[in-house]
Amino acid sequence: MTTYSNMRKAIVIGGGMAGLMTARVLSDHAEEVLIVEKDDFPDGPELRSGTPQAFHPHRFTARGKSITERLFPGYEDDLATQGSPSSLNKAIYFMNEYRTLEMKYDRDDRKFSRAMLEWVIRQRVRAIPNVRFLPRHEVIRLTTTADRSAVIGVQVRNRDRSGTGEAVTADLVIDASGRSSKLAAWLADLGYEVPKPDLLKVALGYSTMRYKVPSPMTSMIDKWDVINLQGQPASGSFTGVLSFIENHVAEVLLYRPGGIYPPTDAAEFERALAQLPSPIISEMVRDLDPIAAPRGFRVPELYCHRYEQMSRWPAGLLALGDAYCIFDPIFGQGMTMAAIEAEILEACLRERCGSAGPDWERGVLRRIKEAIEPAFWLNCTADLRWEGVEYEGSDSRAGDAFSREYMELFFKHAVSKPDWESYGLYWAVNTMSVSPRHILNPQTATRVLSASDEGKRLLASLSTADGRPIETILEELLPRFSEAPFEPAGQ
């Protein structure tokens, strides 16, 4: 039986945001935490080759920020010192197919590049006495007991040397290596039956171009938080987003699912900006100084592993972050989900601090999956509206056409009036702040659908097809998710 009350060593595979948060949690429970990372760690807030997505916009939702602040108190002060601007009371401009909304942002959040945030958090983790980094090393396999029922460490190889590497033992190994994770293959090599992951074949692409804001134009940083011109599935148009990060830099993004990718040539990029439904972004960048050509990034598919369904799972092993599930970056859920999963790990370690039974790891995986499922469902619901996007998986909720139509009508109802209570709920659900049950319940669905002719027709079609009360039909049709991930954990 593995005990986690007095771990000698824990290994975290991956030194990105998920790995850093995981190491912070483990540092309260292990004598030593070793972070194994295949990249070099830069001396400053610079990009790493192993995180090609890091050049593009990143953010925390309110929930992700709250968890990160608890794990790393005052980290936003460090960001502010490095030139990250505040969003407090700045303007948000949001255009969609139904209307344009402009409002003030009421939270004091710091806006940052991924490289800056990771560097700030990495300095915090470096200061923890029992955490050690092992850069330029890659994990080539898991090491196990003779019967392969438990993971007892990893085999690591220095990327500067040839050979089979060396074994490093540990009481607990956590894969937080992100999109490059080889965990499914490692498990299969050990004789475990690994279910196929759920796939959203999204073929999405985004391009980001950065601009320096010259001194005479810095008033725009004081005025604006973000400008978001939302692309439309019906027309196949790009989404365009402009926001500001540290040191007077504007980052401008073009995005689209469905296999039509935004340009990476600077002139073509700016022509695409000019074709957006509003000229506001295009006109603003005319006064800015391009820093470099735009960079593109493509995601053929989103995956969500089914590790929690495995009949056998080795003791001493866990996975979280992008090693478990990746999300559509446009929704800004990835880093928040990594924070939520770290918090779940923290709660599970505290609950079982005496001893961890044979199914402890599987219980952790199940709880992490409960948190993942609503976010992945929201991604599927939004992206399946685009031509060329397909779902392939075992969760019938993900491809459900009724839920997709209802969510679209809910959003239309919220922004068209606007209904500020519904609008706030929509974004609270999408940012993982509250349970989807706030939207996915018969009472709310009946109220929202009854408010429009389209909704009334949808309700009538349900009533015609089935003689039972509409509330009963809706209760069966609307997807359900566990409430547990939205309750405080790890306090």
C-alpha positions as CSV (number, residue, x, y, z in Angstrom):
1,M,0.0,0.0,0.0
2,T,1.4,3.4,-1.0
3,T,1.4,6.1,1.6
4,Y,1.4,9.7,0.7
5,S,1.6,11.3,4.2
6,N,5.4,11.1,4.2
7,M,6.5,10.8,0.5
8,R,10.2,10.7,0.1
9,K,10.1,11.9,-3.6
10,A,7.5,12.9,-6.2
11,I,8.4,13.4,-9.8
12,V,6.5,15.9,-12.1
13,I,7.0,15.4,-15.8
14,G,6.8,18.8,-17.4
15,G,7.9,22.2,-16.2
16,G,5.0,24.3,-17.7
17,M,2.2,25.9,-15.8
18,A,0.5,22.6,-15.0
19,G,3.8,21.1,-13.8
20,L,4.6,24.2,-11.7
21,M,1.2,24.2,-9.9
22,T,1.5,20.5,-9.3
23,A,4.9,20.8,-7.8
24,R,3.7,23.6,-5.5
25,V,1.0,21.3,-4.2
26,L,3.3,18.3,-3.9
27,S,5.9,20.3,-2.0
28,D,3.6,20.2,1.1
29,H,3.5,16.4,1.0
30,A,6.9,15.2,-0.2
31,E,10.4,15.5,1.1
32,E,11.6,16.2,-2.4
33,V,9.8,17.2,-5.6
34,L,11.7,16.8,-8.9
35,I,10.5,18.6,-12.1
36,V,11.8,16.9,-15.2
37,E,11.6,19.1,-18.3
38,K,13.0,18.5,-21.8
39,D,13.7,22.2,-22.4
40,D,16.2,24.6,-21.0
41,F,14.6,27.1,-18.7
42,P,15.4,30.6,-19.9
43,D,16.8,33.2,-17.5
44,G,14.0,35.6,-18.1
45,P,10.4,35.7,-19.5
46,E,11.3,34.1,-22.8
47,L,9.6,31.4,-25.0
48,R,10.7,27.8,-24.8
49,S,10.8,25.6,-27.8
50,G,8.7,22.9,-26.1
51,T,5.7,25.3,-25.8
52,P,5.0,26.6,-29.3
53,Q,1.5,27.7,-28.2
54,A,3.1,30.0,-25.6
55,F,3.4,32.9,-28.1
56,H,-0.3,33.2,-28.4
57,P,-2.7,34.8,-25.9
58,H,-3.2,33.2,-22.5
59,R,-5.4,34.2,-19.6
60,F,-6.8,33.0,-16.3
61,T,-10.5,33.0,-15.6
62,A,-11.6,34.4,-12.2
63,R,-11.5,30.9,-10.8
64,G,-8.1,30.1,-12.2
65,K,-6.7,33.3,-10.8
66,S,-8.2,32.6,-7.4
67,I,-6.6,29.2,-7.1
68,T,-3.3,30.5,-8.4
69,E,-3.3,33.4,-5.9
70,R,-3.9,30.9,-3.1
71,L,-1.0,28.8,-4.2
72,F,1.3,31.7,-5.0
73,P,0.1,34.7,-2.9
74,G,0.9,38.0,-4.5
75,Y,2.0,36.6,-7.9
76,E,0.2,39.4,-9.7
77,D,2.4,41.9,-7.9
78,D,5.3,40.3,-9.6
79,L,3.6,40.6,-12.9
80,A,2.9,44.3,-12.2
81,T,6.6,44.8,-11.4
82,Q,7.4,43.3,-14.9
83,G,5.1,45.8,-16.6
84,S,1.9,43.8,-16.9
85,P,-1.1,46.2,-17.2
86,S,-4.3,46.0,-15.1
87,S,-7.7,45.5,-16.7
88,L,-9.6,47.4,-14.0
89,N,-12.3,49.7,-15.3
90,K,-11.1,49.4,-18.9
91,A,-13.4,48.9,-21.9
92,I,-14.4,45.6,-23.3
93,Y,-15.8,45.6,-26.9
94,F,-17.5,42.4,-27.9
95,M,-19.2,42.0,-31.3
96,N,-21.1,38.9,-32.3
97,E,-23.8,38.1,-34.9
98,Y,-26.6,39.4,-32.7
99,R,-25.3,42.7,-31.3
100,T,-22.3,44.7,-30.1
101,L,-21.7,45.1,-26.4
102,E,-19.3,47.6,-24.8
103,M,-18.8,47.6,-21.0
104,K,-16.3,48.2,-18.3
105,Y,-14.2,45.3,-16.9
106,D,-14.8,45.3,-13.1
107,R,-11.9,43.1,-12.0
108,D,-8.3,44.1,-11.3
109,D,-6.6,41.4,-13.4
110,R,-3.0,41.6,-14.7
111,K,-2.6,40.9,-18.5
112,F,0.4,38.9,-19.4
113,S,2.2,36.8,-22.0
114,R,2.4,33.1,-21.3
115,A,6.2,33.4,-21.1
116,M,6.0,36.2,-18.5
117,L,3.5,34.3,-16.3
118,E,5.4,31.1,-16.5
119,W,8.7,32.9,-15.6
120,V,7.0,34.6,-12.6
121,I,5.5,31.3,-11.3
122,R,8.7,29.4,-11.9
123,Q,10.7,31.8,-9.7
124,R,8.2,31.2,-7.0
125,V,8.6,27.4,-7.3
126,R,12.4,27.7,-7.4
127,A,12.2,29.4,-4.0
128,I,10.5,26.3,-2.5
129,P,13.4,24.5,-0.7
130,N,12.3,21.0,-1.4
131,V,11.6,21.5,-5.2
132,R,14.4,20.7,-7.7
133,F,14.5,21.2,-11.5
134,L,16.0,18.8,-13.9
135,P,16.1,20.6,-17.3
136,R,17.2,19.2,-20.7
137,H,16.1,15.7,-19.6
138,E,13.3,13.7,-21.2
139,V,11.4,10.8,-19.6
140,I,11.7,7.8,-21.9
141,R,9.7,5.4,-19.9
142,L,8.1,4.6,-16.6
143,T,9.7,2.1,-14.2
144,T,7.5,-0.3,-12.3
145,T,7.5,-3.2,-9.9
146,A,8.1,-6.6,-11.4
147,D,4.3,-7.3,-11.8
148,R,3.8,-3.8,-13.3
149,S,1.1,-3.0,-10.8
150,A,2.9,0.1,-9.5
151,V,5.0,2.9,-10.9
152,I,8.2,3.4,-8.9
153,G,9.9,6.1,-11.0
154,V,11.0,7.0,-14.5
155,Q,13.9,6.5,-16.8
156,V,15.3,9.8,-17.9
157,R,17.9,10.7,-20.5
158,N,20.0,13.8,-20.8
159,R,19.2,15.4,-24.2
160,D,22.9,16.3,-24.6
161,R,24.1,12.7,-24.3
162,S,23.3,9.4,-26.0
163,G,22.5,6.2,-24.2
164,T,19.6,4.7,-22.3
165,G,19.7,7.2,-19.4
166,E,19.3,6.6,-15.7
167,A,16.5,5.5,-13.4
168,V,15.1,7.9,-10.9
169,T,12.9,6.4,-8.2
170,A,9.8,8.1,-6.7
171,D,6.8,7.4,-4.6
172,L,4.5,9.3,-7.0
173,V,4.9,10.2,-10.7
174,I,2.6,12.8,-12.2
175,D,2.5,13.4,-16.0
176,A,2.0,17.1,-16.6
177,S,4.0,17.1,-19.8
178,G,1.1,18.6,-21.9
179,R,0.5,17.9,-25.6
180,S,3.7,16.0,-25.9
181,S,2.6,13.4,-23.3
182,K,3.5,9.7,-24.2
183,L,1.6,8.3,-21.3
184,A,-0.9,6.3,-23.3
185,A,1.9,4.6,-25.2
186,W,3.8,3.9,-22.0
187,L,0.8,2.3,-20.4
188,A,0.1,0.2,-23.5
189,D,3.8,-1.0,-23.5
190,L,3.3,-2.1,-19.9
191,G,0.3,-4.2,-20.9
192,Y,-2.5,-2.0,-19.8
193,E,-5.6,-1.6,-21.9
194,V,-5.9,2.1,-22.7
195,P,-9.3,3.3,-24.1
196,K,-9.4,5.4,-27.2
197,P,-9.6,9.1,-26.3
198,D,-12.6,11.2,-27.2
199,L,-11.7,13.4,-30.1
200,L,-13.1,16.6,-31.4
201,K,-11.7,16.9,-34.9
202,V,-11.6,20.6,-34.9
203,A,-8.9,21.5,-37.4
204,L,-8.5,24.9,-35.8
205,G,-5.8,27.5,-36.4
206,Y,-4.8,30.8,-35.0
207,S,-2.2,33.4,-35.8
208,T,-0.9,36.1,-33.5
209,M,1.0,39.2,-34.3
210,R,2.5,41.5,-31.7
211,Y,2.9,45.2,-32.0
212,K,4.8,47.8,-29.9
213,V,2.5,50.6,-28.7
214,P,4.5,53.9,-29.3
215,S,4.7,56.4,-26.5
216,P,2.2,58.8,-28.0
217,M,-0.4,56.0,-28.3
218,T,-0.2,54.5,-24.8
219,S,-3.5,56.1,-23.9
220,M,-5.2,53.2,-25.7
221,I,-3.7,50.8,-23.1
222,D,-5.3,52.9,-20.4
223,K,-8.7,52.8,-22.2
224,W,-9.0,49.3,-23.6
225,D,-8.9,45.8,-22.0
226,V,-10.0,43.7,-25.0
227,I,-11.7,44.0,-28.3
228,N,-13.3,40.7,-29.5
229,L,-14.9,40.4,-32.9
230,Q,-16.4,37.0,-32.9
231,G,-16.3,34.9,-36.0
232,Q,-19.5,33.3,-37.3
233,P,-20.0,29.7,-38.3
234,A,-22.6,30.7,-40.9
235,S,-20.2,32.9,-42.9
236,G,-17.0,31.1,-41.9
237,S,-15.4,34.4,-40.8
238,F,-12.4,34.7,-38.6
239,T,-12.5,35.8,-34.9
240,G,-10.3,38.8,-34.3
241,V,-9.1,39.8,-30.8
242,L,-6.9,42.6,-29.6
243,S,-5.5,43.0,-26.1
244,F,-2.5,44.3,-24.3
245,I,0.3,42.5,-22.4
246,E,3.4,43.6,-20.5
247,N,5.7,46.5,-21.5
248,H,3.3,48.3,-23.9
249,V,2.8,45.4,-26.3
250,A,-0.4,44.7,-28.1
251,E,-1.2,41.2,-29.2
252,V,-3.6,40.6,-32.1
253,L,-5.1,37.2,-32.8
254,L,-7.0,35.7,-35.7
255,Y,-8.7,32.4,-35.2
256,R,-11.0,29.9,-36.9
257,P,-12.0,26.2,-36.6
258,G,-12.9,24.0,-39.5
259,G,-9.7,23.8,-41.5
260,I,-9.4,27.3,-42.9
261,Y,-6.4,28.9,-41.3
262,P,-5.6,32.5,-40.7
263,P,-2.5,33.9,-42.5
264,T,1.0,34.1,-41.1
265,D,2.3,36.7,-43.6
266,A,2.2,40.2,-42.1
267,A,0.6,41.9,-45.1
268,E,-2.0,39.2,-45.5
269,F,-2.7,39.2,-41.7
270,E,-3.5,42.9,-41.8
271,R,-5.7,42.5,-44.8
272,A,-7.6,39.8,-43.0
273,L,-8.0,42.2,-40.0
274,A,-9.5,44.8,-42.4
275,Q,-12.1,42.2,-43.5
276,L,-13.4,41.7,-40.0
277,P,-17.0,42.9,-39.5
278,S,-15.8,46.0,-37.7
279,P,-12.8,48.2,-38.6
280,I,-11.9,48.9,-35.0
281,I,-8.9,46.5,-34.7
282,S,-7.6,47.3,-38.2
283,E,-7.7,51.0,-37.5
284,M,-5.9,50.6,-34.2
285,V,-3.0,48.6,-35.5
286,R,-2.3,51.3,-38.1
287,D,-0.8,53.4,-35.3
288,L,1.3,50.5,-33.8
289,D,4.7,49.3,-34.7
290,P,4.9,45.6,-35.8
291,I,7.4,43.6,-33.7
292,A,7.7,40.6,-36.0
293,A,5.7,38.6,-38.5
294,P,2.7,36.8,-37.1
295,R,3.1,33.2,-35.8
296,G,0.6,30.5,-36.5
297,F,-0.4,27.5,-34.5
298,R,-2.7,24.6,-35.5
299,V,-4.6,22.1,-33.5
300,P,-5.9,19.2,-35.6
301,E,-8.0,17.7,-32.8
302,L,-8.9,18.2,-29.2
303,Y,-8.5,15.0,-27.2
304,C,-9.9,13.9,-23.9
305,H,-8.4,10.7,-22.5
306,R,-10.5,8.1,-20.7
307,Y,-8.0,7.0,-18.1
308,E,-10.6,7.0,-15.4
309,Q,-12.4,4.2,-17.2
310,M,-9.4,1.8,-17.2
311,S,-10.1,-1.5,-15.3
312,R,-6.4,-1.5,-14.2
313,W,-4.3,1.5,-13.3
314,P,-0.8,1.4,-11.8
315,A,-0.4,2.8,-8.3
316,G,2.0,5.7,-8.0
317,L,0.9,7.4,-11.3
318,L,-1.3,10.3,-12.2
319,A,-1.9,12.6,-15.1
320,L,-3.3,16.1,-15.3
321,G,-3.4,19.2,-17.5
322,D,-3.0,18.8,-21.3
323,A,-1.6,15.3,-20.7
324,Y,-5.2,14.4,-19.8
325,C,-7.3,16.7,-22.0
326,I,-6.8,19.7,-24.2
327,F,-9.2,22.5,-24.9
328,D,-9.9,25.0,-27.6
329,P,-7.6,27.9,-26.7
330,I,-10.0,30.6,-27.8
331,F,-12.1,29.9,-24.7
332,G,-9.2,30.5,-22.3
333,Q,-10.0,27.4,-20.1
334,G,-6.7,25.5,-20.3
335,M,-4.6,27.2,-17.5
336,T,-7.7,27.4,-15.3
337,M,-8.4,23.7,-15.7
338,A,-4.7,23.0,-14.8
339,A,-5.2,25.1,-11.6
340,I,-8.5,23.3,-10.8
341,E,-6.8,19.9,-11.3
342,A,-3.9,20.9,-9.0
343,E,-6.5,21.9,-6.4
344,I,-8.2,18.6,-6.7
345,L,-4.9,16.8,-6.2
346,E,-4.3,18.9,-3.2
347,A,-7.7,18.0,-1.7
348,C,-7.1,14.3,-2.4
349,L,-3.7,14.3,-0.8
350,R,-5.1,16.0,2.3
351,E,-8.1,13.6,2.5
352,R,-5.8,10.5,2.3
353,C,-2.8,11.8,4.2
354,G,-2.7,8.7,6.3
355,S,-2.5,6.1,3.6
356,A,-3.6,5.7,0.0
357,G,-5.5,2.6,-0.8
358,P,-5.1,0.6,-4.0
359,D,-7.7,2.7,-5.8
360,W,-6.5,6.1,-4.6
361,E,-5.0,7.1,-7.9
362,R,-8.1,6.0,-9.9
363,G,-10.2,8.1,-7.5
364,V,-8.1,11.1,-8.2
365,L,-8.4,10.6,-11.9
366,R,-12.2,10.3,-11.6
367,R,-12.4,13.6,-9.7
368,I,-10.2,15.3,-12.3
369,K,-12.3,13.9,-15.1
370,E,-15.5,15.3,-13.4
371,A,-13.9,18.7,-13.6
372,I,-12.8,18.2,-17.2
373,E,-16.1,16.9,-18.6
374,P,-18.2,20.2,-18.6
375,A,-15.4,22.2,-20.1
376,F,-14.8,19.7,-22.9
377,W,-18.5,19.5,-23.5
378,L,-18.7,23.3,-23.8
379,N,-15.9,23.2,-26.4
380,C,-17.7,20.5,-28.4
381,T,-21.0,22.4,-28.2
382,A,-19.4,25.6,-29.5
383,D,-17.0,24.1,-32.1
384,L,-19.5,21.6,-33.7
385,R,-21.4,24.6,-35.0
386,W,-18.6,25.1,-37.6
387,E,-18.5,23.2,-40.9
388,G,-15.7,20.7,-41.0
389,V,-15.7,19.9,-37.2
390,E,-16.6,16.4,-36.1
391,Y,-16.8,14.6,-32.8
392,E,-15.6,11.0,-32.4
393,G,-16.0,9.5,-28.9
394,S,-18.0,7.6,-26.4
395,D,-19.8,10.5,-24.7
396,S,-23.2,11.0,-26.2
397,R,-23.5,14.4,-24.6
398,A,-20.7,15.9,-26.7
399,G,-22.5,15.5,-30.0
400,D,-26.0,16.2,-28.9
401,A,-27.8,18.4,-31.4
402,F,-30.5,19.6,-29.0
403,S,-28.0,20.9,-26.4
404,R,-26.1,22.6,-29.1
405,E,-29.2,24.4,-30.3
406,Y,-30.3,25.3,-26.8
407,M,-26.9,26.8,-25.9
408,E,-27.0,28.9,-29.0
409,L,-30.5,30.1,-28.2
410,F,-29.5,30.8,-24.6
411,F,-26.6,33.0,-25.8
412,K,-28.8,34.8,-28.3
413,H,-31.3,35.4,-25.6
414,A,-28.6,36.8,-23.2
415,V,-27.0,39.2,-25.7
416,S,-30.0,40.3,-27.8
417,K,-32.0,42.0,-25.1
418,P,-29.5,42.0,-23.3
419,D,-30.5,39.9,-20.3
420,W,-27.6,40.7,-18.0
421,E,-28.4,37.9,-15.5
422,S,-28.4,35.3,-18.3
423,Y,-25.3,36.9,-19.9
424,G,-23.4,36.7,-16.6
425,L,-24.5,33.1,-16.1
426,Y,-23.4,32.1,-19.6
427,W,-19.8,33.4,-19.0
428,A,-19.7,32.1,-15.4
429,V,-20.4,28.6,-16.8
430,N,-17.9,28.9,-19.7
431,T,-15.2,30.1,-17.3
432,M,-15.8,27.2,-14.9
433,S,-16.9,29.5,-12.1
434,V,-20.3,27.9,-11.6
435,S,-21.8,24.5,-12.5
436,P,-23.5,24.1,-15.9
437,R,-26.6,23.1,-14.0
438,H,-27.3,26.9,-13.6
439,I,-28.1,26.8,-17.3
440,L,-28.9,23.2,-18.0
441,N,-32.1,22.8,-16.0
442,P,-35.7,22.5,-17.1
443,Q,-36.9,25.7,-15.4
444,T,-34.2,27.9,-17.0
445,A,-34.5,26.2,-20.4
446,T,-38.3,26.7,-20.4
447,R,-37.9,30.4,-19.5
448,V,-35.3,31.0,-22.1
449,L,-36.8,29.1,-24.9
450,S,-40.2,30.6,-24.3
451,A,-38.8,34.1,-24.8
452,S,-38.3,33.7,-28.6
453,D,-40.1,32.3,-31.6
454,E,-37.3,29.9,-32.4
455,G,-37.3,28.7,-28.8
456,K,-41.1,28.3,-28.8
457,R,-40.9,26.2,-31.9
458,L,-38.2,24.0,-30.3
459,L,-40.4,23.5,-27.2
460,A,-43.4,22.8,-29.3
461,S,-41.5,20.1,-31.3
462,L,-40.6,18.4,-28.0
463,S,-44.2,18.6,-26.7
464,T,-45.6,17.2,-30.0
465,A,-43.2,14.3,-30.0
466,D,-43.9,13.2,-26.5
467,G,-47.0,13.5,-24.4
468,R,-45.1,13.9,-21.1
469,P,-44.7,17.2,-19.3
470,I,-42.1,19.4,-21.0
471,E,-40.0,19.7,-17.8
472,T,-39.7,15.9,-17.7
473,I,-38.5,15.8,-21.3
474,L,-36.0,18.6,-20.8
475,E,-34.7,16.9,-17.7
476,E,-33.8,13.9,-19.8
477,L,-32.5,15.9,-22.8
478,L,-30.2,18.3,-21.0
479,P,-26.8,16.9,-20.1
480,R,-25.8,16.5,-16.5
481,F,-22.5,16.9,-14.8
482,S,-21.2,16.4,-11.3
483,E,-21.5,19.3,-9.0
484,A,-18.4,18.3,-7.1
485,P,-15.8,20.2,-9.2
486,F,-17.6,23.5,-8.4
487,E,-17.4,23.0,-4.7
488,P,-14.4,24.4,-2.8
489,A,-11.5,21.9,-2.7
490,G,-8.2,22.1,-1.0
491,Q,-9.1,24.9,1.4
